[in-house]
Amino acid sequence: MKPVLLRILLWAAAAGIASAFVLAAPDPVGSASGASAAKAAAPQASGRFEMQSRAGTLKSYRAGKSVVIAEPDGRLKRLPVDPAARVDRGLVRGQQVNVISMTDETGHERVSAISRSAPAAAGNAAGSAAPPRR
């Protein structure tokens, strides 16, 4: 009778360990169970990952920390810069720049690239002195 009780005890322990692994495993993204459904719904509500491009005038830049740009409407926008962001060398305050940022599933925005803006074409500039050549 002792071997039977030992087997039952071992099976119960194995079942307990297996259920602990199942309960500790993360739920699939599409799952609709309990608290996990609320967590899965939050990223969808915020749009998951969103990439955004902004053009503006560089006001300040601290490597790996933050960038401040003046948007075309004149408002200043401060954004945190990812330490691994790709940034053009030789950026100067007052220079026109493009800033690429990513908003993650929690709604936090981080800059992933800063580059110089291409100069406006001579034909498109207001008050251009010379007409385009033919």
SVG drawing of the C-alpha trace seen along z (x, -y; Angstrom):
<svg xmlns="http://www.w3.org/2000/svg" viewBox="-12 -89 42 91">
<polyline fill="none" stroke="black" stroke-width="0.4" points="0.0,0.0 2.9,-2.4 3.9,-2.3 0.4,-3.3 0.4,-6.3 3.8,-7.3 2.6,-7.3 -0.4,-9.4 1.8,-11.9 4.2,-12.1 1.3,-12.6 -0.2,-15.3 3.2,-17.1 3.7,-16.8 0.2,-18.2 0.9,-21.1 4.2,-22.0 2.6,-21.7 -0.2,-24.0 2.3,-26.5 4.0,-26.7 0.7,-27.1 -0.4,-29.9 3.0,-31.7 3.1,-31.6 2.2,-34.9 -1.2,-35.0 -1.2,-35.2 -2.0,-38.7 -5.4,-37.7 -6.5,-36.1 -9.6,-37.5 -9.1,-36.1 -9.5,-38.3 -6.9,-40.9 -4.9,-40.0 -7.7,-41.2 -7.5,-44.6 -3.7,-44.7 -4.1,-43.6 -6.8,-46.2 -4.7,-49.1 -2.1,-48.9 -4.8,-48.7 -6.5,-51.8 -3.2,-53.8 -2.5,-52.6 0.4,-50.2 3.6,-51.5 3.3,-54.8 6.1,-56.4 6.0,-60.2 8.1,-62.7 8.4,-66.3 10.1,-69.2 11.3,-72.3 14.0,-74.6 16.5,-73.1 16.5,-75.0 18.6,-72.7 20.0,-69.1 21.5,-67.1 23.0,-63.9 21.1,-60.9 18.9,-63.1 16.5,-65.5 15.9,-67.7 13.8,-70.9 12.5,-72.0 10.3,-75.0 7.5,-73.6 6.3,-75.5 3.5,-77.0 6.0,-78.4 5.3,-76.1 8.3,-74.5 8.3,-70.7 10.7,-68.9 11.2,-65.2 13.3,-62.6 16.1,-61.1 16.8,-57.4 20.5,-56.7 20.8,-54.6 19.2,-57.3 20.9,-58.1 21.8,-61.8 23.6,-63.7 26.9,-65.2 27.4,-69.0 23.8,-70.0 23.7,-73.7 21.1,-75.7 18.7,-77.4 19.2,-74.8 16.1,-73.1 15.9,-69.5 13.7,-66.4 12.9,-64.5 11.7,-60.9 10.1,-59.6 8.3,-56.4 5.4,-56.1 5.4,-52.7 2.4,-50.8 2.4,-52.7 2.2,-56.0 5.8,-57.1 7.4,-58.9 11.2,-58.7 13.3,-60.2 15.0,-57.6 16.6,-59.9 17.5,-63.6 18.7,-64.8 19.2,-68.0 16.3,-69.1 17.0,-69.3 17.3,-73.0 14.2,-74.3 14.4,-74.3 15.3,-77.7 12.2,-77.7 9.9,-77.1 11.4,-79.8 9.4,-83.0 11.1,-86.0 13.7,-83.9 16.0,-86.2 16.9,-84.0 14.4,-82.0 15.2,-78.3 17.5,-77.6 16.2,-75.8"/>
</svg>
